[in-house]
Amino acid sequence: MTVKVKVEHVTKIFGPYPKAILEKVKSGGSKNEILAHTGHTIGVYDASFEVHAGETFVIMGLSGSGKSTLIRCLNLLNRPTDGNIYIDDENIVNYTKKELLALRKKKLAMVFQHFGLLPHRNVLRNVEYGLEVRGISKEERTKTAKTVLAGVGLEGWEDKKISELSGGMQQRVGLARALANDPDILLMDEPFSALDPLIRREMQYELLDIQAKLKKTIIFITHDVNEAFKIGDRVAVMKDGKIEQIGTPKELITNPQTQYIEEFIKDIDRSKVMQARNVMFKTSALVYLKDGPRVALKAMESNGISSVFVVSSERKLKGIVTIEDTIRAIKEDQPLEDILKNDFYTTGPDTYIQELIPMATDTKYPIAVTDENDKLLGIIVRVSVLSGLV
């Protein structure tokens, strides 16, 4: 995968003499000791990670962990005291003001917790703002802004005043304004934390839908572990300015590397984090439609099962056959397609276990996991759903 952002040993120290304090930090001084003895604050220490193109990379931690300081280093709102930041293999740490302005115009956009909208402009003109700064013609920026607003569910709201919008709608405007410039990288600093829980969930799903379409590189800050695990492809957990662990939600849950991570994930509702892709398994116990009942019977016998999924030559799911129907088909010389059943559940790989529980409780067959083209990716048996909660 292409590396879009690379952070190497980034440290940010706040205070009048950060470079002088750096050696004390490298010698092992703790955040509290440095603050007590020197009056300097360690915002981030020795942070390193890579973000792939099209990935949603979440940085999470409690208040004071350094997560917001770190994301502000990525667009040089905070100049790192030490370390390097590469965007498309180019080190931006020593950029001039002119170079930085060009970077922010063309490659980076930021969405803040507080929306930062311009109250004297209507919705459309707020979204147009970045394009206007870039000198884009009025006709083109209006067309772009309307398209982006439709994409975030605000079609028809172009002429409304910002004061007429709910908090969730205002955040959609902020997101649309960021997307209007078509940035390669979207930096999002706790964008949903000021919203009511219901609106927050809606915005999380909105972001997932947008990301599925646009495949932006997103670096997202949050203090909410459930939010992090819902939207993040990978998650970096911070504590006291340091990154404790980086991994997929599944890796963090199943293989916590420090006691802090164990405590952090202890109360997570795993049914809202683990997905079908995490509990499914690929099976060789399937047959092709052209194979016939005898092959299906042999597959069931060799795997010790009483039913088997049937797929086309392109591995598209066609149905399931049971051992009783298969034996009858052999006796009556029927093809497999005559005995196919479709009374089983199918799901996509991104479905959460929470949604699979009713299916697993109700079904007598495994749950089939398919992609958008009905290709069989794997199967889920009841025990996998239930064990995924532990």
N, C-alpha and C positions, 0 to 999 in steps of 0.2 A: 504493500500500500504506500501511496505517496505521502511523505511527511510534509505537512503544511506549516506547522509551527513547531519549533524546537527550542526548548528552554534548557540552558546549561548552567547549573550551579548559581542561580540567581539569588542574590541577597539584597535586601533593602533595609537600611538602618536610618531611622529618623533622629535628627539632632544636628548640632552645629559642626561636629567633626566626625562624620560617619566613616571616612577612610581610616582614621586613626583608631577607631573603635573596632574595625573589622578584624584586626589581629587578635584582640581580646576575645572576640566571638569565636575565631578559628581555634583559639587555645582552649576552648571548652566552657567559656563563661555562659551561664544560663541567661535566659531572657530577663528574669527578675533580678539577677545579680548585676547585669549590665545596667539596667534601669536604676537600681539603687545606688550604684557606685559612680555612674557617669552621667546619668540623666538622659541617656540615649535609649531609644526604643527599637527593638528588633521586630520589624514588620514581617519579613520573610527571611529565612536562612537556608541557603544551599538547595534551592528548589530546582529539580531537573525532571523533565518529561517531554514527550513528543505527542503531537496531535495530528492525526491522519486527515487527509482531505475527505470531506463529507462526514466526518465523525462528530457526534455530540459528546464532548468531553466535559464532565462535571467536576468542579472543585468545591468540596463541601467541608464544613467545619463549624464549630460553635463560634459565638461572638468572640472576637479577639484572636482567632486562629491564624489570621493573615490572608484569608482567601480573597477579600476585596483589595487588599494591598497588592496581591500578586496579579490579579487581572488588570489592575491599573498600570502595572509594569509592562504589560503586553502591548499597550499603545502609548507607553512612555508618559502617561499622566503622572506616574511615579518613575523617575529615572533610577534604575538599579544602582546600588552601591558597588556591586560586583556581579560578574557573570555575563552571559551572552544570551540574546534572544534572536533566533533566526526565523524569518518569514520567507518562504520560498527560497531557502538556502542563503538568504542575505541577512547579515547581522545588522539589526536596526538600532542597537544600543547607542551608537555615536552619531546617529542621524542629525543632520542640521534641521533647523526649523522648516526650511523649504522642503526637504526630503520627507520630514515627518508629516507635513501638511498634505503632500501628495499621497503618502501611504494611507492617511485617514480618509482622504477623498475617494481613493480607488479600491482599497483592499479591506479596510477595517470599518466596522460600524459598531456602535455601542448602545445598548438598551439598559437604562438604569432602573432602580427600584422606584424612584420618583420620576414621573414620566418626562418632565422637562419640556412640556409642550408650550407653545407660544399662545397665550390666551387671547391676543388680539387678532389671531388668524383663525379661520375656520378649519375644519378637518382636512379638506383638500389641500389648502395652502400650507398647513403644517407638514403634510407628507411631501409636498413639493420642495420644501425648504432646502434640503441638501442638494437637490438638482439645480435649484436656483443659484446657490452659491457656486456651483460648478459651471454656471453659464449656459445651461441647457435651455433651448428655446421654450417659450411658454406652451406652445402646442404639444411638443414632445413630453415635457414634464407633466402636463395635465393628463395626457394619455397614460403615461407610466403610473402616475399616482392613482388614477382611477382603477387601473388593472390590479395594482397591489392592494388597494382597499377592498376590492372584491375578493381577493385571495384570503384576506383575514376576516371576512364576514361583515364588512361595513359598506357594502354597495348601497347607495341611496342616502348615505349619511354625509356626503361630501360637503354640503353647505351648512352643516350644523356647527354651532359654537362649541368650543371645548367644554364650557361650563354646563352644557346640556347633556353631556355624556356621563355614564356611570364610570366607576374606577376601572372595571374590566374593559370597557370600550375605549377609555383613554389609553390603556396599556396596548390595546390593539393598534391604536393610532401611532404610538411610539414604535411598535414593532414594524408597522407599515412604513414609517419614515426611514427606519434603518434599512429595510429591504428595498426601498425605492432606488437606492444608489447601487443596487446589485453587488453588494460587497462579497468578497471571497470568504471573509471571516466575520462572524457575528459574535461579539462579546456581550454577555448578558449578566449583569450584576444584580442578583436577587430581584429579578424583574416582577415576580408575582407575589412577593412576601407581604406587600401592603394590601393585598386583595382579600375579600371574604373567602372562606374555604370553598364554597360552591363555585364562585367565579374563578378561583385559583385552579381548581380541577379542570374547568372548561378551558382555561388558557393553556394548561399543560397539554391537553389533548389537541388544542389548536396548533401548538408548536410542533407536536409530533406529526400532525397532518401536513403542516407546511414543510417540515424537514423531509418527509417522505417524497414530496414533490420536487423540492429545490435542491436537496443534498448539499446544503451549506456546511462549512466547517464552523461548528458552534462551540464556544467555551462558556459554560454556564455556571454561575456561582449560586450556591444555596446553603442554608443551614439545616434544611429539612431532608432527612435521610430518605424518607419515602419518595419525595419529589426527585431526589438525586437518582434513586434506583429506577424510578419510572421512566425518566427521559434520557438517562445517560447510557451511552454505549460502554464507556469506561468511567470510573469515578476515582478521583484523588481525594483522600481524606487528610485534612491538615489539623495540626495541633501545635500551639505555641510557635507559629511561624514556620514549622517544618512539615513536610509531607510524610505522613506515617505509612501509607500504603496506596498503591494504584492497582486497579483491577476492574474486571467486569463486576456487575452486581453479584453474579453467581460466585465469582472467585472470592469476593470479600466476605460473602456469607459462609461459604463452605471452607475457606482457608484463611481465616484472619491471622495476621502475622504478628500482632502485638496484643497485649492485654487491653490497650485502649480501643483497638478496633473491635475486640470481643465485646467490650462494654457498650460500644457505640451501636452495634447491630443487635444487641440482646433483645430489644423490644420491637424489632421490625416484624410487621405482618408479612410473612414470607409468601402468603397466597397472593399478595399484591405486588410482589417483586419477581418471583420465579415465573417463567413463561413456559409455554408448551415446548419450545425448542430446548429448554433446560431439562425436561423430564421425558421427552420422547426418545425412542431408540430406533435405529434403522434395522430393518428385519429382512432376512433372506426368505422368510416364510410368506411368500406371495407367488402368484402364478400369473402368466400372461394369458390373455383371452384366447389366443390361438392354441394354448397348450392342451386343453381338454380336461374332462373330469378325472381321468386316471392320474394325471400329473398333479392335479389339485389334491386328490386323496393321498398320494404319496407324500406331498408336502406337509399335510396335516399329520400323517402317521410319524414321519421322521422328526417333527418338531413337538409332538405330543399335544396338539391343539385340535379343537373341534370346528374351527372355521378358518378361512384364509381370504385375504383380500386379492382381488383380481384387477390387473392393470392392462392397459393397451401396450402396444409396442413402444410408444413414447413415454411409458410409465404413468400415463394418466389413469386416475382411479375410475374404475368402471362399476365396482360393487364388491360384495362379499358373498361367499358360498359356504354353506354349512356341511358337515360330514354326512348328515342324513340325506340332504338334497343331492349331494355328490354321488352317494351310493345308488340312489334311485336313478340318477341321470346315466350312470354306467349301465345299469340293468336295462334302461329304456332307450339307450343309445341317443341321449340328448346332448347338445353342445352346452358349454358353460354359460353362454349368454342367456339360455332359457331358464337357468336357475339362479340368476343373480338376484341378490337382495340389496336394498338400499335403506333399510331401517337401522342405520348406525349413524353416529355423530361424526362430523368432520369439523376441523378447526384450522386456523392459521398458526404459524410458528410463533407469532407475537401475542397470542392469547394468554392472559394471566391465569394462574392456577385457580384463583378465586372464581373465575368463570367456568373452569373445567369441572369443579366439584359437583355441581348438579348433573352434569353429563355422566360423570363417572359413577354417580350413585344410581342413575336411571338405566344405564345401558347394560346389555348383556354381551356386547362385543367391544373390542378395543376401539379407542377413538383414533380416527385417521387424521394425520396432519398433512395438509396439502398446501401448495403455493397458489398464486393467483391464476395459474393455468391448469389447476386440478392435478398437478403432478404430485404423486405420493412421496412425501419427504420422510415419513416415519410413522410409528404408531405409539399410542400411549395406553398402557394398561392401568387398571384401577389402582393397583398398589403404588404405581409411580406418582399418581396425583396425590395420594395420601402421604406418601413418604416425603414428597416435596415440601410438606408443611412442617417437617421436623428439623 
